[in-house]
């Protein structure tokens, strides 16, 4: 099942900030007196936007920019049908919201005029689709689980809880006398009339072609990265003999390494001991990196040999051998290029400023706290300024791209590292890519959520957020940074805004419970289980 995460960020007229905030509050209040959702008017979302998992509407006050209105959505399928369904549910409310926003100066201006004109009936879905932002990094906690499947399997779990005590309310359960396989067979027989879909084969959460695409994109990104880092060596090889090139690469690498040795340590008071080790990471990735290098040589030589034959008139064997030698010198220069970029980055990191005590509006803090922890799930949104500079621009794009592709491979079963509290999360760049947004729908409290990140995924979190202005001191893009727990939390709170409207389609389900329901349903779909399989399966009941 394709799942989509997107956001729309629109600049707000400064004089309309309070009015827009009131509109969003009224929308929330009309939906339900409970900020988490429930039985209010906007339970319509469950039927009129049937693919929707989570949706939030927020307004971020601006100190460096005008206020920013952000619609964040997580849903099943493609954007087109979703926007049409959303317009059918709350189209006129969204049109009123748009009238508080600034007219875009690009080609979308005429479309905005048509949508916001007095008494306009022009469809708003095309405008929102045109202004949608693609995340730079995103994570789907229960990947491949459609909203309907999550709700159906939750209903099945509740039915198992009701069936297990048996018909004798005050007597012993008849299931106590059965073996694990017998419990499975009896429970399945009891629930099958109510849930006939248990006789159907479950659709794969990650289809073969989607899995193949994930691996192909990650490998392509790796090959492209190797090629770009090899470019200096490829150019130098065209102008220098082998011996001089080898001496040059060796001398430059030693110079870079010596300088990194001198400035690589943490500045006083900024080091945070963690279990993360570049050496362990390198040893873990040594075989994949070697295979990637071999694949690069074969693929690049195969592609480049015909061009070499065309330009030089050599036969295939000579062109192939020449390409391998040329590409090999490019690979030899890769550590030198990487060391130079790391040295440049480390020089910038040492000069970065960080906020030790970012200011937080007490009124906004109280308002955010008032809307949190009503249900097991919570929501947060953050917008930060991006540090300037060419290298930062490259790092944030390449780093986010690589992190996002890696997450599609390693975070597939509800876990992000050892965390299982995230439903959906994503980063996106706005305002000509000068600001970085982060949105997350997660379980438990905001404090425990960030504690989980700090303890279990601080490296990835630092990589994703370290280009933000005021972020805690960082080393080599992934060390320290988010590990400064108190400082990072205060910085994150400073960048957050009130989630004025937030919708959850399954407000009482944690990400872990969804996976538990999935395992129970997967077992009940099977006509029979062996005693060993049933003994494992029964642990989730």
C-alpha positions in Angstrom: 0.0 0.0 0.0 1.5 3.3 -1.1 1.5 5.8 1.8 2.1 9.5 1.2 3.4 12.2 3.5 3.3 15.8 2.3 2.9 19.4 3.5 1.7 22.7 2.2 3.4 25.8 3.6 1.9 29.2 2.8 3.0 32.7 4.0 0.4 34.5 6.0 -0.5 38.2 5.9 1.0 39.5 9.1 -2.2 41.4 9.9 -4.2 38.1 9.5 -2.2 36.0 11.9 -4.6 36.3 14.9 -7.6 35.9 12.7 -6.2 32.7 11.1 -5.3 31.3 14.5 -8.9 31.9 15.6 -10.3 30.2 12.5 -8.2 27.1 13.2 -9.3 27.1 16.9 -13.0 27.4 15.8 -12.5 24.5 13.3 -11.1 22.4 16.2 -13.9 23.4 18.6 -16.6 22.7 16.0 -15.1 19.2 15.5 -15.1 18.2 19.2 -14.6 19.6 22.7 -11.7 17.1 23.0 -8.6 18.4 21.2 -7.6 14.9 20.3 -10.8 14.4 18.2 -13.7 12.1 18.7 -17.4 12.4 18.0 -17.6 16.0 16.8 -18.7 17.2 13.4 -15.3 16.4 11.9 -15.7 12.7 12.5 -16.7 13.2 8.8 -13.1 12.8 8.0 -13.4 9.1 8.6 -15.9 8.7 5.8 -15.3 11.6 3.5 -11.5 11.4 3.5 -11.3 7.6 3.8 -7.5 7.4 3.2 -6.5 9.9 5.9 -4.3 8.8 8.8 -3.2 12.1 10.3 -3.8 15.8 9.4 -2.6 19.0 11.1 -3.1 22.7 10.6 -0.6 25.0 12.3 0.5 28.6 12.1 4.1 29.5 13.0 4.7 33.1 14.1 7.6 34.8 12.3 10.4 36.8 13.7 12.7 36.6 10.6 9.8 35.9 8.2 6.1 36.5 7.9 3.9 33.9 9.7 3.7 30.6 8.0 0.5 28.4 7.7 1.3 24.7 7.3 -1.1 21.9 6.4 0.6 18.5 7.0 -1.1 15.3 5.9 -0.4 11.5 6.0 -2.7 9.4 3.9 -3.0 6.3 1.6 -2.6 6.6 -2.1 -1.8 9.4 -4.4 -2.2 13.2 -3.7 -4.8 13.9 -6.4 -7.7 11.8 -4.9 -6.8 12.9 -1.4 -7.0 16.6 -2.2 -10.4 16.1 -3.9 -11.7 14.2 -0.8 -10.4 16.9 1.5 -12.0 19.6 -0.5 -15.3 17.8 -0.4 -15.0 17.6 3.5 -13.7 21.1 4.4 -13.3 23.0 1.1 -15.0 26.2 2.2 -13.0 26.3 5.5 -9.8 25.9 3.6 -10.9 28.7 1.2 -11.4 31.0 4.1 -7.9 30.1 5.4 -6.4 30.8 2.1 -7.8 34.3 2.1 -5.5 35.0 5.2 -2.5 33.9 3.2 -0.3 36.0 0.9 -0.7 35.9 -2.9 2.3 34.0 -4.4 4.5 35.9 -6.8 5.2 33.0 -9.1 3.0 31.4 -11.7 0.5 30.1 -9.1 -0.7 33.7 -8.5 -3.6 33.6 -11.0 -4.8 30.3 -9.5 -4.7 31.8 -6.0 -6.7 34.8 -7.3 -9.4 32.4 -8.7 -9.6 30.4 -5.5 -9.8 33.4 -3.1 -12.0 35.8 -5.1 -15.3 36.9 -3.4 -18.0 34.3 -3.8 -15.5 32.0 -5.7 -16.5 28.5 -6.4 -13.2 27.5 -8.1 -11.9 24.2 -6.8 -9.1 24.6 -4.2 -7.6 21.1 -4.6 -5.5 22.1 -7.7 -3.9 25.0 -5.7 -3.0 22.9 -2.7 -1.6 20.1 -5.0 0.5 22.7 -6.8 1.9 24.1 -3.5 2.6 20.7 -2.0 6.2 20.1 -0.7 8.1 16.8 -1.1 9.7 15.8 2.2 13.5 15.7 2.3 13.3 12.9 4.8 10.3 10.9 6.0 9.5 7.9 8.1 6.4 5.7 8.1 6.2 3.8 11.4 3.6 1.2 10.4 4.7 1.1 6.8 2.3 -0.5 4.3 -0.6 -0.5 6.7 -3.6 1.3 5.1 -6.0 3.1 7.4 -8.8 0.7 6.7 -6.5 -2.3 7.5 -5.4 -0.7 10.8 -9.0 -0.1 11.8 -10.1 -3.6 10.8 -7.3 -5.3 12.7 -8.0 -3.1 15.7 -11.6 -4.3 15.6 -10.3 -7.9 15.3 -8.1 -7.4 18.4 -11.0 -6.1 20.4 -13.1 -9.1 19.3 -10.4 -11.5 20.5 -10.4 -9.8 23.9 -14.1 -10.4 24.1 -14.0 -14.0 22.9 -11.1 -15.2 25.1 -13.0 -15.3 28.4 -15.6 -17.6 26.8 -19.3 -17.9 27.4 -19.1 -18.6 31.1 -18.7 -15.1 32.5 -17.8 -16.3 36.0 -16.4 -19.7 35.3 -13.1 -20.9 34.0 -12.3 -20.1 30.4 -12.7 -23.1 28.0 -9.5 -22.0 26.3 -7.5 -23.0 29.4 -7.8 -26.7 28.5 -6.6 -26.2 24.9 -3.1 -26.3 23.5 -1.8 -23.2 21.7 -2.7 -24.6 18.3 -6.1 -25.5 19.7 -6.6 -22.0 21.0 -5.7 -20.6 17.6 -8.1 -23.0 15.8 -11.0 -22.4 18.2 -10.5 -18.6 18.2 -10.4 -18.5 14.4 -13.6 -20.5 14.1 -15.3 -18.1 16.5 -14.2 -14.9 14.8 -14.4 -16.0 11.1 -18.2 -15.2 10.7 -17.6 -11.7 12.0 -14.4 -11.2 10.0 -14.7 -13.1 6.7 -11.6 -11.4 5.4 -9.6 -13.8 7.6 -10.1 -16.3 4.7 -8.4 -13.9 2.3 -4.7 -13.6 1.7 -3.3 -10.5 3.2 -1.9 -7.9 0.7 1.9 -7.5 1.1 2.9 -4.5 3.2 5.8 -3.9 0.9 5.2 -5.3 -2.6 8.1 -6.7 -4.6 8.4 -3.8 -7.0 8.3 -1.2 -4.2 11.1 -3.1 -2.4 13.1 -3.3 -5.6 12.6 0.4 -6.1 13.8 1.2 -2.6 17.0 -0.8 -3.1 17.6 0.6 -6.6 17.2 4.2 -5.4 19.7 3.7 -2.5 22.2 2.0 -4.8 21.9 4.7 -7.4 22.4 7.4 -4.7 25.5 5.5 -3.6 26.9 5.2 -7.1 26.2 8.9 -7.8 27.9 9.9 -4.5 31.0 7.8 -5.4 31.1 9.4 -8.9 30.9 13.0 -7.5 33.6 12.4 -4.9 35.8 10.8 -7.5 35.6 13.8 -9.9 38.8 15.6 -8.7 40.9 12.4 -9.3 39.3 11.9 -12.7 40.2 15.4 -13.8 43.7 15.2 -12.3 44.4 11.9 -14.0 43.9 13.5 -17.4 46.6 16.1 -16.7 49.2 14.2 -14.6 51.3 11.1 -14.8 50.6 8.3 -12.4 53.5 8.8 -10.1 53.0 12.5 -9.6 49.3 12.0 -9.1 49.9 9.3 -6.4 52.4 11.6 -4.6 50.0 14.5 -4.8 47.1 12.5 -3.4 49.2 11.1 -0.6 50.6 14.5 0.4 47.2 16.3 0.3 45.5 13.5 2.3 48.2 13.6 5.0 47.8 17.4 5.2 44.0 17.1 5.5 44.3 14.2 8.1 46.8 16.2 10.2 44.6 19.2 10.3 41.6 17.1 11.2 43.6 15.5 13.9 44.2 18.9 15.4 40.7 20.3 15.2 38.6 17.1 15.3 38.2 17.0 19.0 35.2 18.6 20.8 35.5 22.2 21.9 35.7 22.6 25.7 32.4 21.8 27.4 30.7 20.5 24.2 31.5 16.8 24.1 28.8 14.3 25.1 30.0 10.7 25.4 28.0 8.2 23.4 28.3 4.7 22.2 28.5 5.9 18.6 31.8 5.1 16.9 32.9 6.0 13.3 35.3 3.0 13.4 32.5 0.5 14.3 30.3 2.1 11.6 33.1 1.8 9.0 33.8 -1.8 9.9 30.0 -2.5 9.7 29.8 -0.9 6.3 33.1 -2.2 4.9 31.7 -5.0 2.9 28.8 -3.0 1.5 31.1 -0.1 0.6 33.6 -2.5 -1.1 30.7 -4.0 -3.1 29.5 -0.6 -4.0 32.9 0.4 -5.3 33.1 -2.8 -7.4 29.7 -2.2 -8.8 30.7 1.4 -9.6 33.8 0.3 -11.5 31.8 -2.3 -13.5 28.8 0.0 -14.3 30.9 3.1 -15.0 33.4 1.2 -17.2 30.6 -0.5 -19.1 28.8 2.9 -19.8 32.0 4.8 -20.5 33.8 2.3 -22.7 31.6 3.0 -25.8 32.3 6.7 -25.5 36.0 6.1 -25.2 35.9 4.0 -28.3 34.1 6.7 -30.2 36.5 9.5 -29.1 39.8 7.6 -29.3 39.2 4.9 -31.9 40.4 2.1 -29.6 38.9 -1.4 -29.6 36.6 -2.6 -26.8 39.4 -4.3 -24.8 41.6 -1.3 -24.8 38.7 1.1 -24.1 37.5 -1.1 -21.2 40.9 -1.4 -19.7 41.6 2.3 -20.0 38.3 3.2 -18.4 39.0 0.8 -15.5 42.4 2.5 -14.9 40.9 6.0 -15.1 38.0 5.2 -12.8 40.4 3.4 -10.4 42.4 6.6 -10.0 39.1 8.4 -9.3 38.4 6.0 -6.5 41.9 6.5 -5.2 41.2 10.2 -4.9 37.9 9.6 -3.1 39.4 9.5 0.4 41.2 12.8 -0.3 38.0 14.5 -1.5 36.1 13.2 1.5 38.8 14.3 3.9 38.8 17.8 2.4 35.0 18.1 2.7 35.0 16.8 6.3 37.8 19.3 7.1 35.7 22.2 5.6 32.7 21.0 7.5 34.6 20.7 10.8 36.0 24.2 10.3 32.4 25.5 10.0 31.2 23.5 12.9 33.8 25.0 15.2 32.7 28.5 14.2 29.0 27.8 14.6 27.0 29.6 17.3 24.4 27.7 19.4 21.6 28.8 21.7 22.1 27.8 25.2 18.7 29.2 26.4 16.4 29.9 23.4 13.5 32.1 24.4 10.0 30.5 24.6 6.8 32.4 24.8 5.2 31.4 28.1 1.7 31.8 26.8 2.4 29.6 23.7 4.1 27.0 26.0 1.0 26.8 28.2 -1.2 26.5 25.1 1.0 23.7 23.7 1.0 21.9 27.0 -2.8 22.2 27.3 -3.3 20.4 24.0 -0.9 17.6 24.6 -1.4 14.2 26.3 -5.1 13.9 25.9 -4.7 10.5 24.2 -1.7 8.1 23.7 -0.7 10.0 20.6 0.7 13.5 20.3 1.7 15.9 17.5 4.5 18.4 17.1 5.6 20.8 14.4 8.9 22.8 14.3 10.4 25.4 11.9 14.0 26.5 12.1 16.3 28.6 10.0 18.9 26.8 7.9 22.6 27.8 8.3 23.9 29.6 5.2 26.7 28.5 2.9 27.4 26.3 -0.1 28.6 23.3 1.9 25.6 23.5 4.2 23.2 23.6 1.2 24.9 20.5 -0.2 25.1 18.7 3.1 21.4 19.2 4.1 20.2 18.0 0.7 22.6 15.0 0.3 22.5 14.1 4.0 18.7 14.1 4.1 18.4 12.2 0.8 20.8 9.5 2.0 19.1 9.3 5.4 15.6 9.0 3.8 16.7 6.3 1.4 18.4 4.3 4.2 15.3 4.6 6.4 13.3 3.0 3.6 15.5 -0.1 3.9 16.2 -0.4 7.7 13.0 1.0 9.2 10.2 -1.2 7.8 8.6 -3.0 10.8 7.4 -0.2 13.0 10.9 0.5 14.5 13.2 3.4 14.0 16.3 2.0 15.5 14.9 0.6 18.7 12.1 3.2 18.9 8.5 2.2 18.2 6.6 5.4 19.0 6.5 7.1 15.7 3.5 6.9 13.3 4.6 9.4 10.7 7.5 12.0 10.7 9.1 14.1 8.0 11.4 17.1 7.3 10.8 19.6 4.4 12.5 22.8 3.2 10.4 26.0 2.8 10.9 29.7 2.0 13.3 29.1 -0.9 14.8 26.3 1.2 16.0 28.7 3.9 13.9 27.1 6.6 13.5 23.5 7.7 10.2 22.1 8.9 9.8 19.0 11.0 6.4 17.3 11.8 5.8 14.1 13.8 2.8 12.1 14.9 4.0 10.0 17.8 3.1 8.1 21.0 3.5 9.1 24.6 4.6 12.5 25.9 6.7 15.1 24.0 9.4 14.8 26.7 9.7 10.9 26.4 9.6 11.1 22.6 12.6 13.4 22.5 14.3 11.4 25.2 13.9 8.3 23.0 15.5 10.2 20.1 18.3 11.5 22.2 19.1 8.1 23.7 18.5 5.8 20.7 18.7 7.8 17.5 20.8 10.8 18.3 23.1 10.3 15.3 20.3 10.4 12.7 18.6 13.2 14.5 21.8 15.3 14.6 22.3 14.6 10.9 18.8 15.7 10.0 18.8 18.9 12.2 22.4 20.0 12.6 22.1 22.5 9.8 19.5 24.5 11.8 20.6 27.8 13.2 21.3 27.6 17.0 21.4 23.8 17.1 23.6 22.4 19.9 27.4 22.1 19.1 28.0 19.2 16.6 31.0 17.3 15.4 31.3 15.7 12.0 27.6 16.1 11.3 26.4 13.2 13.6 28.3 13.5 17.0 27.3 15.5 20.1 24.4 17.7 18.7 21.1 16.2 19.9 23.0 14.3 22.6 23.0 17.7 24.5 19.6 16.6 26.0 18.5 19.7 27.9 19.9 22.2 25.3 18.4 20.3 22.4 14.9 20.1 24.1 14.9 23.8 24.7 16.0 24.5 21.2 13.2 22.2 19.8 10.6 23.9 22.1 11.7 27.3 20.9 11.1 26.3 17.2 7.6 24.7 17.8 4.2 26.2 17.4 0.7 25.2 18.7 -1.0 22.4 16.7 -4.2 24.3 16.4 -6.0 21.6 14.5 -4.9 17.9 14.6 -6.8 14.9 13.4 -6.0 11.2 14.1 -8.0 8.4 12.4 -7.2 5.9 15.2 -6.6 8.0 18.3 -6.3 5.2 20.8 -3.8 3.1 18.9 -0.1 3.3 19.5 2.4 2.3 16.8 3.4 -0.7 18.8 -0.3 -1.8 19.2 -0.8 -1.6 15.5 2.1 -4.0 14.9 0.7 -6.3 17.6 -2.8 -6.3 15.9 -1.0 -7.0 12.7 0.7 -10.1 14.1 -2.5 -11.4 15.6 -4.4 -10.9 12.4 -1.6 -12.6 10.4 -1.8 -15.6 12.6 -5.6 -15.8 12.4 -5.5 -15.6 8.6 -3.8 -19.0 8.6 -6.1 -22.0 8.8 -3.7 -23.8 11.2 -0.5 -23.2 13.1 2.0 -25.7 14.4 2.4 -25.9 18.2 5.6 -23.9 18.0 4.1 -21.2 15.8 1.0 -21.0 17.9 3.1 -20.7 21.1 4.8 -17.7 19.7 1.6 -16.2 18.2 -0.3 -16.5 21.5 2.1 -14.2 23.3 0.4 -11.2 21.5 -3.1 -12.2 22.7 
